[in-house]
Amino acid sequence: MRAAILRLAELDLNDSLGGALKIVLFVFLSSVFLVVTVAAADLTAINGTWSGNWTPKGGVPDAITVELRRDAAGNLTGKFLTPAAMDFTKASFNPVTGIVAFEATDEKAGRHYKLDGKLKGTELIGTLGANDTTGEVRLIKWTFFGRSSRLDSDLLSGSKQMFLTTMKWRYSHEENTNHCA
């Protein structure tokens, strides 16, 4: 790709037809390179656990959690964890538009769930239908930032220090109270 761009830069752009063609080719190659880079970066952006709530029209908000996975071929799979554990029967995701759709059926309750939404960063906003009831759904992707072992030991030593300080205070307070009595 870099070699093609360097060759285009060296060519004479004074030839009007050839110059225009070279510019079009340069723009095309640049856009293809950009799309491939963005697509590769977004391939797994949807992967993870998403939770939040959905509010049926005229109803009370209810918790919902889903697990989404997108493989290297771009196929979306997943499952509802709540309101009931069930695998998706249909699922799709368009990384260019951010449109997400998936369906599942809770065999025990006899309810068919269908979510249609749009991914915006770490939020998935849309509508969820359960049989003939629909409502707004808002999910947020779980993120995890691991703590370093130094941070863990600092927290532990801080907790231990707080415990010892509390115990010293209680002991000294009891001692002072006993002498006064």
N, C-alpha and C positions, 0 to 999 in steps of 0.2 A: 504494500500500500504506500509506504513511504517512498519507495523507488518510483512509483507511478506519479506521485505528486512532484518529485524532483524533476522528472522528465518533462512534465507539463510546464514547469517553471522555466526550463531552458528553451522551449520552443518559441518561435517567432509568432507573436500574436498580431502582427500587422496585417496578415492575410485575413480579410474580414470573415469569410466563410469558415476557414480553418480556426481562426481565433474564437469565433462564437462556439464552434463545436468543442474546442478545448475547454472553454469556460463551462459549458454544459456538462462535459465529462467530469471536470474537476468537482463541480457542485454535486453531481450524482455520486461520485466515489466518496466524497466527504459525508454525504447523508447516509450512505450505506454503512460506512464505518461507524457513524454515530448511532444508528439504529441497532447495529450488532452489539455495540458496547452497552447500550441501555438495556437491550433485551437480556443480555447475559447477566447484568447486575440485578434485574428485576425477576429473574427466573425463580428464585426462592424467597422473594420478599413476602409472599403470602404465607409461607410455611410457619406453623406454630399454633399456639393455643390462643383463642380469642374468646373473651367473655364480656358480658354486659347485661343489657336487659331489652325486652321488647314489651311494648305497651299495646295490648289489643284495644281497638276503638271502644271507648266507653268503659275500659277495664282498668285493672290494677297492673302496674309493671311486674314482670316476672323475669327471674334470672335465666340466662341462657349462656351456654359455653359450647364452643365447637372447636374441633381440631382439624386444621387444614394442612394438606401436603401436596406439593407440586413436584412431579418427577422431572428428570432431565428431558423427557420428550414433551413436557408441557401439560401433561394430563393432571387434572386436579382430583384428589380423592380426600376423604375425610369422614368425620362422624360427629354427631351431636353427643356431647357428654351430659348435658342437661337441656331441657327438662327430662329427657329420658335417653339412655344410651342407645344409639342406633346409627348404623353406617349409612352413608349417602347412597342413594340409588342413582342419582344423576348429579353431576357437578361440572361447572365450567368457569373459566377465568380468562379474561382478555387483558393482558398486561398493558396494552397500549391505552385502552379506555379505562381500565380499572374495574370493569363490570364483573361482578361475581354472582353466580346463581348455583344453588344446590337444593336437593330435595332428599327427604328420608321419610320413612313410615314407621310409626310406633305400633307394632303389631298388637301389643297388649291392650293399649288404649284405643286402637283403631283410628289413630289420628295421622294425617298426612301433613308434613311440614314442608314449606317451600320458602326459601329466602332468595330475594333479589336485592342486590345492593351494589354499592360502589366503594372501592378501596381508596382511601385518602391517607397515605402515610401509614400510621399505626391505628387508624380508625376504619371501621366498616359500617356504613350507614345505609339503611334501606328499609324494605318492608319484609315482614315475615307473616306467612299465612299458615294457620293450623286448621285444616278442613275449611269451613266457610268463615272463620274469624281471621281478620288481618289487622296488622298494626305496625307501628314504627319500631325498628330495631337499631340499636347502637352497640357495637362491639369494639373493644380495644384489645390490641395484641399484647399478650404478656411479654415482658422483656425481663431479662435476668442479667444483672451485672455482678459477677462473682467478686467476693471480697478476697483481698490478699491475706496470706497467713499472718503478716505483720499486723494488719488491721484487726484480725481475730484475736491475736495475742494482746494487742493494745486494749481492745474491748474487755477481754477477760481480766487483764490486770486492773483496768479501771473499775470493773464490777467488784473484783476482790477488794480493791482499796476502799470502795464505797461500803462494802459489807463490814470490813474491819473498823472503819470510822464509825459506822452505825453501832456496832457492838461496843466500841469503847465509850461512846456517848451513853448508851443504855447502862453499861456497867457503872460509869461514873455517876450517872443520874440516880441509879439504885443505891449506890454507896452514899451519896449525899442525902437521899431521902431517908435511908436507914439511920443515919447519924442524928438527923433532926428529930426522929420519933422517940 
